[in-house]
Amino acid sequence: MIDPNLYITLALASLAGLAMIVAGGLAGWRGWLSLRRLELDNAQDGRMPAVSTGSRIEIADLKERIKKLEAIAAGVDL
């Protein structure tokens, strides 16, 4: 029969591993929140404009259209 101390040791090791994973995740979450808070503070102070994901996509789309128009003007076949 298996020793009950083995089960206790495995349970405690698993609990310790889970605690380390949770602590790391919590530290990452707090870091991400402080980064977002810093970005919002800078955007409100006027030092950095707040740029949404949608506007970044639109800017990338416009750059792509400009490249296509320049290629057409240069006579390059796309």
C-alpha distances in whole Angstrom, upper triangle without the diagonal:
4,6,9,12,11,12,15,16,16,18,20,21,22,24,26,27,28,30,32,32,34,36,37,38,40,42,43,44,46,48,49,50,52,53,55,56,58,59,61,62,64,65,67,68,70,69,66,67,64,64,62,60,62,65,64,63,67,68,66,68,71,71,70,73,75,74,74,78,79,78,80,83,82,82,79,77,74
4,6,9,7,9,12,12,13,15,17,17,18,20,22,23,24,26,28,29,30,32,34,35,36,38,39,41,43,44,45,47,49,50,51,53,54,56,57,59,60,62,63,65,66,65,63,64,61,60,59,57,59,62,60,60,64,65,63,65,68,67,67,70,72,71,72,75,76,75,77,80,79,80,76,75,71
4,5,6,8,9,10,12,13,15,16,17,19,21,22,24,25,27,28,29,31,33,34,35,37,39,40,41,43,44,46,47,49,50,52,53,55,56,58,59,61,62,64,66,64,62,63,61,60,58,57,60,62,61,60,64,65,63,65,68,68,67,70,72,71,72,76,76,76,78,81,80,81,77,76,73
4,5,5,7,9,10,11,13,14,16,17,19,20,21,23,25,26,27,29,31,32,33,35,37,37,39,41,42,43,45,47,48,49,51,53,54,55,57,58,60,61,63,62,60,61,58,58,56,55,58,60,59,59,62,63,62,64,67,67,66,69,71,70,71,75,75,75,77,80,79,80,76,75,72
4,5,5,6,9,10,10,12,14,15,16,18,20,21,22,24,25,27,29,30,31,33,35,36,37,39,40,42,43,45,46,47,49,51,52,53,55,57,58,59,61,60,58,59,57,57,55,54,57,59,58,58,61,62,61,63,66,65,65,68,70,69,70,74,74,73,76,78,78,79,75,74,71
4,5,5,6,9,10,10,12,14,15,16,18,20,21,23,24,26,27,29,30,32,33,34,36,38,39,40,42,43,45,46,48,49,51,52,54,55,57,58,60,59,57,58,55,55,53,52,54,57,55,55,59,60,58,60,63,63,62,65,67,66,67,71,71,71,73,76,75,76,72,71,68
4,5,5,6,9,10,10,12,14,15,16,18,20,21,22,24,26,27,28,30,32,33,34,36,37,39,40,42,43,44,46,48,49,50,52,54,55,57,58,57,55,56,53,53,51,50,52,55,53,53,57,58,56,58,62,61,61,64,66,65,66,69,70,69,72,74,74,75,71,70,67
4,6,5,6,9,10,10,12,14,15,16,18,20,21,22,24,26,27,28,30,31,33,34,36,37,39,40,42,43,45,46,47,49,51,52,53,55,57,56,54,55,52,52,51,49,52,55,53,53,57,58,56,58,62,61,61,64,66,65,66,70,70,70,72,75,74,75,72,71,67
4,5,5,6,9,10,10,12,14,15,17,18,20,21,23,24,26,27,29,30,31,33,35,36,37,39,41,42,43,45,46,48,49,51,52,54,56,54,52,54,51,51,49,48,51,54,52,52,56,56,55,57,60,60,59,63,64,63,65,68,68,68,71,73,72,73,70,69,66
4,5,5,6,8,10,10,12,14,15,16,18,20,21,22,24,26,27,28,30,32,33,34,36,38,39,40,42,43,45,46,48,49,51,52,54,53,51,52,49,49,47,46,48,51,49,49,53,54,52,54,57,57,56,60,61,60,62,65,65,65,68,70,70,70,67,66,62
4,5,5,6,9,10,10,12,14,15,16,18,20,21,22,24,26,27,28,30,31,33,34,36,37,38,40,42,43,44,46,48,49,51,52,51,49,50,47,47,46,44,47,50,48,48,52,53,51,53,57,56,56,59,61,60,61,65,65,65,67,70,70,70,67,66,62
4,5,5,6,9,10,10,12,14,15,16,18,20,21,22,24,25,27,28,30,31,33,34,36,37,39,40,42,43,45,46,47,49,51,50,48,49,46,47,45,44,47,49,48,48,52,53,51,54,56,56,56,59,61,60,62,65,65,65,68,70,70,71,67,67,63
4,5,5,6,9,10,11,12,14,15,17,18,20,21,23,24,26,27,29,30,32,33,35,36,38,39,41,42,44,45,47,48,50,48,46,48,45,45,44,42,45,48,46,46,50,51,49,51,54,54,54,57,58,58,59,62,63,62,65,67,67,68,64,64,60
4,5,5,6,9,10,11,12,14,15,17,18,20,21,22,24,26,27,28,30,32,33,34,36,38,39,40,42,43,45,47,48,47,45,46,43,43,41,40,43,45,43,44,47,48,47,49,52,51,51,54,56,55,57,60,60,60,63,65,65,65,62,61,58
4,5,5,6,9,10,10,12,14,15,16,18,20,21,22,24,26,27,28,30,31,32,34,36,37,38,40,42,43,45,47,45,43,44,42,42,40,39,42,45,43,44,47,48,47,49,52,51,51,55,56,56,57,60,61,61,63,65,65,66,63,62,59
4,5,5,6,9,10,10,12,14,15,16,18,20,21,23,24,26,27,29,30,31,33,35,36,37,39,41,42,43,45,44,42,43,41,41,40,39,42,44,42,43,47,47,46,48,51,51,51,54,56,55,57,60,60,60,63,65,64,66,62,62,58
4,5,5,6,9,10,11,12,14,15,17,18,20,21,23,24,26,27,29,30,32,33,35,36,38,39,41,42,44,42,40,41,39,39,38,36,39,42,40,40,44,45,43,45,48,48,48,51,53,52,53,56,57,57,59,61,61,62,59,58,55
4,5,5,6,9,10,11,12,14,15,16,18,20,21,22,24,26,27,28,30,31,33,34,36,37,39,40,42,41,39,40,37,37,35,34,37,40,38,39,42,43,42,44,47,46,46,50,51,51,52,55,56,56,58,60,60,61,58,58,54
4,5,5,6,9,10,10,12,14,15,16,18,20,21,22,24,26,27,28,30,31,33,34,36,37,39,41,39,38,39,36,37,35,34,38,40,38,39,43,43,42,45,47,47,47,50,52,51,53,56,56,57,59,61,61,62,59,59,55
4,5,5,6,9,10,11,12,14,15,17,18,20,21,23,24,26,27,29,30,31,33,35,36,37,39,38,36,37,35,35,34,33,36,38,37,38,41,41,40,43,46,45,45,49,50,49,51,54,54,54,57,59,59,60,57,57,53
4,5,5,6,9,10,11,12,14,15,16,18,20,21,23,24,26,27,29,30,32,33,35,36,38,36,34,35,33,33,31,30,33,36,34,35,38,39,37,40,43,42,42,45,47,46,48,51,51,51,54,56,56,57,54,54,50
4,5,5,6,9,10,10,12,14,15,16,18,20,21,22,24,26,27,28,30,31,33,34,36,35,33,34,31,32,30,29,32,35,33,34,38,38,37,40,42,42,43,46,47,47,49,51,52,52,55,57,57,58,55,55,51
4,5,5,6,9,10,11,12,14,15,17,18,20,21,22,24,26,27,29,30,31,33,35,33,32,33,31,31,30,30,33,35,34,35,38,38,38,40,43,42,43,46,47,47,49,52,52,53,55,57,57,59,56,56,52
4,5,5,6,9,10,11,12,14,15,17,18,20,21,23,24,26,27,29,30,32,33,32,30,31,29,29,28,28,31,33,31,32,36,36,35,38,40,39,40,43,44,44,46,49,49,49,52,54,54,55,52,52,49
4,5,5,6,9,10,10,12,14,15,16,18,20,21,22,24,26,27,29,30,32,30,28,29,27,27,26,25,28,30,29,30,33,33,33,35,38,37,38,41,42,42,44,47,47,48,50,52,52,53,51,50,47
4,5,5,6,9,10,10,12,14,15,16,18,20,21,22,24,26,27,28,30,29,27,29,26,27,26,25,29,31,29,31,34,34,34,36,39,39,39,42,44,44,46,48,49,49,52,53,54,55,53,53,49
4,5,5,6,9,10,11,12,14,15,16,18,20,21,23,24,26,27,29,27,26,27,25,26,25,25,29,30,29,30,34,34,33,36,38,38,39,42,43,43,45,47,48,48,51,52,53,54,52,52,48
4,5,5,6,9,10,10,12,14,15,16,18,20,21,22,24,26,27,26,24,25,23,23,22,22,25,27,25,27,30,30,30,32,35,34,35,38,39,39,41,44,44,45,47,49,49,51,48,48,45
4,5,5,6,9,10,11,12,14,15,16,18,20,21,23,24,26,25,23,24,21,22,21,21,24,26,24,26,29,29,29,32,34,34,35,38,39,39,41,44,44,45,47,49,49,51,49,48,45
4,5,5,6,9,10,10,12,14,15,16,18,20,21,22,24,23,22,23,21,22,22,22,25,27,26,28,31,31,31,34,35,35,37,39,40,41,43,45,45,47,49,50,51,53,50,51,47
4,5,5,6,9,10,10,12,14,15,16,18,20,21,23,21,20,21,19,20,20,21,24,25,24,26,29,29,29,32,33,33,34,37,38,38,41,43,43,44,47,48,48,50,48,48,45
4,5,5,6,9,10,11,12,14,15,16,18,20,21,20,18,19,17,17,17,17,21,22,20,23,25,25,25,28,30,30,31,34,35,35,38,40,40,41,44,45,45,47,45,45,42
4,5,5,6,9,10,11,12,14,15,16,18,20,19,18,18,16,17,17,18,21,22,22,24,26,26,27,30,31,31,33,36,36,37,39,41,42,43,45,47,47,49,47,47,44
4,5,5,6,9,10,10,12,14,15,16,18,17,16,18,16,18,18,19,23,23,22,25,28,27,28,31,32,32,34,36,37,38,40,42,42,44,46,47,48,50,48,48,45
4,5,5,6,9,10,11,12,14,15,17,15,13,15,14,15,15,17,20,20,19,22,24,24,24,27,29,28,30,33,33,34,37,38,38,40,42,43,44,46,44,45,42
4,5,5,6,9,10,10,12,14,15,15,13,13,11,12,13,14,17,18,17,20,22,22,23,26,27,27,29,32,32,33,35,37,38,39,41,42,43,45,43,44,41
4,5,5,6,9,10,11,12,14,14,13,14,12,14,15,17,20,20,20,23,25,25,26,29,30,30,32,34,35,36,38,40,40,42,44,45,46,48,46,47,44
4,5,5,6,9,10,11,12,11,10,12,12,14,16,18,21,20,20,23,25,24,25,28,29,29,31,34,34,35,37,39,39,41,43,44,44,47,45,46,43
4,5,5,6,9,10,11,10,8,9,8,10,12,14,17,17,16,19,21,20,22,25,25,25,28,30,30,31,34,35,35,37,39,40,41,43,42,43,40
4,5,5,6,9,10,10,9,9,7,11,12,15,17,17,17,20,21,21,23,26,26,27,29,31,31,33,35,36,37,39,41,41,43,45,44,44,41
4,5,5,6,9,9,9,10,10,13,15,18,21,20,20,23,25,24,26,29,29,29,32,34,34,35,38,39,39,41,43,44,45,47,46,47,44
4,5,5,6,5,6,8,9,12,14,17,20,18,18,22,23,22,24,27,27,27,29,31,31,32,35,36,36,38,41,41,42,44,43,44,42
4,5,5,6,5,5,5,9,12,15,17,15,16,19,20,19,21,24,24,24,27,29,29,30,33,34,34,36,38,38,40,42,41,42,40
4,5,8,8,8,8,12,14,18,19,18,19,22,23,22,25,27,27,28,30,32,32,34,36,36,37,40,41,41,43,45,45,46,43
4,6,8,9,11,14,17,20,22,20,21,25,25,24,26,29,28,29,32,33,32,34,37,37,38,40,42,42,43,46,45,47,44
4,6,6,9,12,15,19,20,18,19,22,22,21,23,26,25,25,29,30,29,31,34,34,34,37,39,38,40,43,42,43,41
4,7,10,12,16,19,21,18,18,22,22,20,23,26,25,25,28,30,29,30,33,34,33,36,38,38,39,42,41,42,40
4,6,9,12,15,17,15,15,18,19,17,19,22,22,22,25,26,26,27,30,31,31,33,35,35,36,39,38,39,37
4,6,10,13,14,12,12,16,16,15,17,20,19,20,23,24,24,26,28,29,29,32,33,33,35,37,37,38,35
4,7,10,12,10,11,14,15,14,17,19,19,20,23,24,24,26,28,29,30,32,34,34,36,38,37,38,35
4,7,8,7,7,10,11,11,13,15,16,16,19,21,21,23,25,26,27,29,31,31,33,35,34,34,31
4,5,5,6,9,10,11,13,14,16,17,19,20,21,23,25,26,27,29,31,32,33,35,34,34,31
4,5,5,6,9,10,11,12,14,15,17,19,20,21,23,25,26,27,29,30,32,33,32,31,28
4,5,5,6,9,10,11,12,14,15,17,19,20,21,23,24,26,27,29,30,32,30,30,27
4,5,5,6,9,10,10,12,14,15,16,18,20,21,22,24,26,27,28,30,29,29,26
4,5,5,6,9,10,11,12,14,15,17,19,20,21,23,25,26,27,29,27,28,24
4,5,5,6,9,10,11,12,14,15,17,18,20,21,23,24,26,27,25,25,22
4,5,5,6,9,10,11,12,14,15,16,18,20,21,22,24,26,24,24,22
4,5,5,6,9,10,11,12,14,15,16,18,20,21,22,24,23,24,21
4,5,5,6,9,10,11,13,14,15,17,19,20,21,23,21,21,18
4,5,5,6,9,10,11,12,14,15,17,18,20,21,20,20,17
4,5,5,6,9,10,10,12,14,15,16,18,20,19,19,17
4,5,5,6,9,10,11,12,14,15,16,18,17,18,16
4,5,5,6,9,10,11,12,14,15,17,15,15,12
4,5,5,6,9,10,11,12,14,15,14,14,12
4,5,5,6,9,10,10,12,14,14,15,13
4,5,5,6,9,10,10,12,11,12,11
4,5,5,6,9,10,11,9,10,8
4,5,5,6,9,10,10,11,10
4,5,5,6,9,9,11,11
4,5,5,6,5,7,8
4,5,5,6,7,8
4,5,8,10,11
4,6,9,11
4,6,9
4,6
4
